[in-house]
Every structure is written in C-alpha cells, then in structure tokens.
C-alpha cells in the first residue's frame, strides 16, 4: 500500500477570545464536495515535519511569523483512492498567528476565523474535529497554567499563599488540586512555587522535596515549625 505524509497546523489568534482559522478547500479528485479544514500539505523529501508545517502555512495563508506552541503534536490517519489505495498520515502542530489578515493560495476558495463551537460545526471530518478538540483543551490547560504561574511569580519573599488562594485568583476557585498539579510540574526557579502552601497551613509538596521547600521559606523569613506555618 502506498503511504503519504503531510504536515500542517491548527492556527489560532487571540482576538476577543480564541479564534481558529479554517481554509475552504474546493472539491477535487480526493473529495467530491468542497470542505473546510486546517492548513496542511505534503512533506517534501528530506524536509522535517515542523519545517513543512511552517512552509505550508506560509504558502497557503501568507503568515510568515507564526508562533509554534510547544507541547502540541497530534496525528490523524485516513485512506483515499487515487488509482490505488493510499494511507495518509497528517501531523498537526498548534500555532498562533501574528495577524488576522490572510492571503490564501490558489488551492483555496476562502477562509474564516471562528470561535471553537462554530469551527467544530463547520468541520466536515471527524478526525479534524478530534484534532480541534485536543487543541482547544490544550489551550485551556495552558491558559490556566500561565495564570497560575503569573500569580505565583507575584508572591513577595517572606509571604505565602495557599492553593485555594491561587485557584481563586486564577478565576477557578474549585481548582485548587489542579493548581497543585501545575506547580508540581514546574522546575523553573523563576516561579517561586515554594511560597504556596496548603490551606491548613501545612507546607505541602514541592517538586524538589519538602525539605528544600522548608529551607527556602526559612531563608526568606517565613517561620516554620513541624512542617507547618508558624502563626
């Protein structure tokens, strides 16, 4: 069986919320009807996936300076007939556009920037909808993580917040466990996760161990006794 591989991107822009870019593909030998989908195209010989995705976006939309969002890479597979059956694999990245204006290629007949629900409704293929759902979920999780980190960065030396405090400030008052999970993944010393403790004033966990957390807090003047904040 013949195999082909392509690369593309789920492109979004922050414009009064998140808007996703869909391109309007005309009908052809592979599809009987025109349809809406993401920017994608064939990976050339010796070309890397990510480079191919960037090139395709540039050629199909005119966007030259997209920002690839680290951590997102999803694939879809499907079959089509072109004299013979072909197995197609498409690798998708997530990318933020630098502008809203698009210059489409001759391969397309239109484009739209849409919110998540309208994008889902316009997509024809289930595998494309699955990619969008994963991208949207990834975006939400990243947004929450970014909020948490920004809040924690602002905690001054000698002061602490508890996980519930951080969740409330992030706009998700019931997500205190999620705050703990986010902070536990952090390894950057620029984000002082040691300044976040439990709501019962116990020190709680830390990516580098509780002992190190206590040492850091004491160095900053926080009084600790029996692994708890001394009030």
SELODO-975334 format. One line per 2 residues: number of its first residue (from 1); their letters; for each residue y, z, x of C-alpha. Coordinates in nm, 2 decimals. Layout:
! SELODO-975334
NUM	a	Y Z X ~ ...
This chain:
! SELODO-975334
1	xx	0.00 0.00 0.00 ~ 0.35 -0.09 0.12
3	xx	0.58 0.20 0.18 ~ 0.96 0.21 0.19
5	xx	1.20 0.49 0.27 ~ 1.57 0.54 0.17
7	xx	1.84 0.80 0.21 ~ 2.13 0.90 0.00
9	xx	2.35 1.18 -0.12 ~ 2.44 1.38 -0.42
11	xx	2.82 1.37 -0.39 ~ 3.05 1.62 -0.54
13	xx	3.42 1.70 -0.54 ~ 3.60 2.03 -0.63
15	xx	3.84 1.93 -0.90 ~ 3.89 2.19 -1.17
17	xx	3.53 2.28 -1.12 ~ 3.25 2.08 -0.96
19	xx	3.23 1.71 -1.05 ~ 2.94 1.49 -0.94
21	xx	2.96 1.12 -0.85 ~ 2.74 0.87 -1.03
23	xx	2.72 0.50 -0.95 ~ 2.64 0.23 -1.21
25	xx	2.36 0.01 -1.09 ~ 2.30 -0.33 -1.26
27	xx	1.97 -0.45 -1.38 ~ 1.76 -0.64 -1.13
29	xx	1.41 -0.72 -1.01 ~ 1.32 -0.35 -0.99
31	xx	1.48 -0.23 -1.31 ~ 1.51 -0.42 -1.64
33	xx	1.81 -0.22 -1.75 ~ 2.12 -0.11 -1.57
35	xx	2.13 0.26 -1.49 ~ 2.34 0.54 -1.34
37	xx	2.23 0.71 -1.02 ~ 2.33 0.85 -0.68
39	xx	2.44 0.67 -0.37 ~ 2.13 0.56 -0.17
41	xx	1.99 0.28 0.04 ~ 1.73 0.16 0.28
43	xx	1.69 0.34 0.62 ~ 1.72 0.08 0.89
45	xx	1.49 0.05 1.19 ~ 1.54 0.35 1.44
47	xx	1.80 0.49 1.21 ~ 1.80 0.87 1.13
49	xx	1.78 0.98 0.77 ~ 2.12 1.16 0.78
51	xx	2.30 0.88 0.95 ~ 2.15 0.64 0.70
53	xx	2.27 0.86 0.41 ~ 2.63 0.87 0.55
55	xx	2.63 0.49 0.61 ~ 2.51 0.42 0.26
57	xx	2.77 0.64 0.11 ~ 3.04 0.47 0.32
59	xx	2.93 0.12 0.23 ~ 2.88 0.20 -0.14
61	xx	3.18 0.42 -0.21 ~ 3.43 0.38 0.07
63	xx	3.40 0.75 0.15 ~ 3.42 0.79 0.53
65	xx	3.45 1.16 0.58 ~ 3.20 1.33 0.36
67	xx	3.11 1.69 0.44 ~ 2.73 1.74 0.45
69	xx	2.63 2.07 0.31 ~ 2.38 2.24 0.54
71	xx	2.05 2.36 0.40 ~ 2.00 2.10 0.13
73	xx	1.75 1.82 0.17 ~ 1.53 1.70 -0.11
75	xx	1.30 1.40 -0.16 ~ 1.17 1.20 -0.45
77	xx	0.88 0.96 -0.46 ~ 0.81 0.68 -0.70
79	xx	0.63 0.34 -0.73 ~ 0.76 0.00 -0.82
81	xx	0.62 -0.35 -0.82 ~ 0.77 -0.63 -0.61
83	xx	0.48 -0.88 -0.58 ~ 0.28 -0.58 -0.47
85	xx	0.30 -0.21 -0.55 ~ 0.54 -0.02 -0.32
87	xx	0.56 0.36 -0.27 ~ 0.93 0.46 -0.23
89	xx	1.05 0.78 -0.08 ~ 1.42 0.87 -0.10
91	xx	1.57 1.16 0.09 ~ 1.88 1.32 -0.06
93	xx	2.15 1.53 0.10 ~ 2.43 1.72 -0.06
95	xx	2.78 1.61 0.03 ~ 3.14 1.70 -0.06
97	xx	3.38 1.41 -0.09 ~ 3.72 1.41 0.07
99	xx	3.89 1.23 -0.21 ~ 3.83 1.12 -0.57
101	xx	3.92 0.76 -0.54 ~ 3.61 0.54 -0.48
103	xx	3.58 0.18 -0.37 ~ 3.25 0.06 -0.50
105	xx	3.04 -0.21 -0.33 ~ 2.93 -0.54 -0.49
107	xx	2.60 -0.37 -0.56 ~ 2.75 -0.16 -0.83
109	xx	2.94 -0.22 -1.16 ~ 3.12 0.11 -1.19
111	xx	3.14 0.48 -1.11 ~ 3.21 0.82 -1.28
113	xx	3.30 1.17 -1.17 ~ 3.13 1.41 -1.42
115	xx	3.05 1.77 -1.47 ~ 2.69 1.89 -1.44
117	xx	2.59 1.85 -1.81 ~ 2.74 1.51 -1.85
119	xx	2.58 1.39 -1.52 ~ 2.24 1.51 -1.64
121	xx	2.29 1.33 -1.98 ~ 2.38 1.00 -1.81
123	xx	2.10 1.00 -1.55 ~ 1.80 0.79 -1.67
125	xx	1.52 0.91 -1.44 ~ 1.36 1.25 -1.44
127	xx	1.33 1.27 -1.06 ~ 1.71 1.21 -1.03
129	xx	1.77 1.49 -1.29 ~ 1.54 1.72 -1.09
131	xx	1.74 1.65 -0.77 ~ 2.07 1.72 -0.95
133	xx	1.94 2.05 -1.10 ~ 1.83 2.16 -0.75
135	xx	2.17 2.06 -0.60 ~ 2.36 2.24 -0.88
137	xx	2.15 2.56 -0.83 ~ 2.21 2.54 -0.46
139	xx	2.58 2.50 -0.51 ~ 2.59 2.81 -0.74
141	xx	2.40 3.02 -0.49 ~ 2.62 2.90 -0.20
143	xx	2.93 2.98 -0.41 ~ 2.81 3.33 -0.48
145	xx	2.71 3.38 -0.11 ~ 3.06 3.26 0.00
147	xx	3.23 3.50 -0.24 ~ 3.02 3.79 -0.12
149	xx	3.09 3.72 0.25 ~ 3.47 3.69 0.18
151	xx	3.47 4.02 0.01 ~ 3.28 4.20 0.28
153	xx	3.50 4.05 0.55 ~ 3.80 4.23 0.40
155	xx	3.64 4.58 0.41 ~ 3.85 4.75 0.68
157	xx	3.70 4.96 0.96 ~ 3.62 5.32 0.85
159	xx	3.58 5.21 0.49 ~ 3.28 5.12 0.28
161	xx	3.19 4.95 -0.05 ~ 2.86 4.98 -0.23
163	xx	2.65 4.68 -0.35 ~ 2.77 4.72 -0.71
165	xx	3.14 4.72 -0.60 ~ 3.08 4.39 -0.41
167	xx	2.90 4.24 -0.71 ~ 3.19 4.33 -0.94
169	xx	3.45 4.19 -0.71 ~ 3.24 3.87 -0.68
171	xx	3.25 3.84 -1.06 ~ 2.88 3.92 -1.12
173	xx	2.87 4.29 -1.20 ~ 2.49 4.29 -1.26
175	xx	2.40 4.10 -0.94 ~ 2.40 4.40 -0.70
177	xx	2.05 4.32 -0.59 ~ 2.15 3.96 -0.52
179	xx	2.43 4.10 -0.31 ~ 2.18 4.29 -0.10
181	xx	1.97 3.98 -0.06 ~ 2.27 3.78 0.06
183	xx	2.38 4.04 0.31 ~ 2.02 4.09 0.44
185	xx	2.02 3.72 0.54 ~ 2.34 3.74 0.74
187	xx	2.32 3.75 1.12 ~ 2.69 3.70 1.19
189	xx	2.88 3.99 1.33 ~ 3.20 3.85 1.18
191	xx	3.07 3.96 0.84 ~ 3.05 4.35 0.86
193	xx	2.75 4.39 0.63 ~ 2.71 4.75 0.77
195	xx	3.01 4.85 0.56 ~ 2.82 4.80 0.24
197	xx	2.60 5.09 0.12 ~ 2.41 5.20 -0.18
199	xx	2.58 5.34 -0.49 ~ 2.41 5.67 -0.44
201	xx	2.59 5.69 -0.10 ~ 2.27 5.64 0.10
203	xx	2.31 5.40 0.38 ~ 2.07 5.13 0.26
205	xx	1.92 4.85 0.46 ~ 2.06 4.63 0.73
207	xx	1.94 4.31 0.90 ~ 1.95 4.48 1.24
209	xx	1.79 4.81 1.11 ~ 1.92 5.12 0.96
211	xx	1.96 5.30 1.29 ~ 2.20 5.03 1.41
213	xx	2.39 5.04 1.08 ~ 2.45 5.42 1.12
215	xx	2.57 5.37 1.48 ~ 2.82 5.10 1.37
217	xx	2.95 5.31 1.09 ~ 2.99 5.62 1.31
219	xx	3.17 5.41 1.57 ~ 3.42 5.32 1.30
221	xx	3.47 5.68 1.20 ~ 3.25 5.70 0.89
223	xx	3.08 6.04 0.85 ~ 2.71 6.01 0.81
225	xx	2.46 6.29 0.75 ~ 2.09 6.25 0.68
227	xx	2.12 5.87 0.63 ~ 2.39 5.92 0.36
229	xx	2.77 5.90 0.35 ~ 2.91 6.25 0.40
231	x	3.17 6.32 0.13
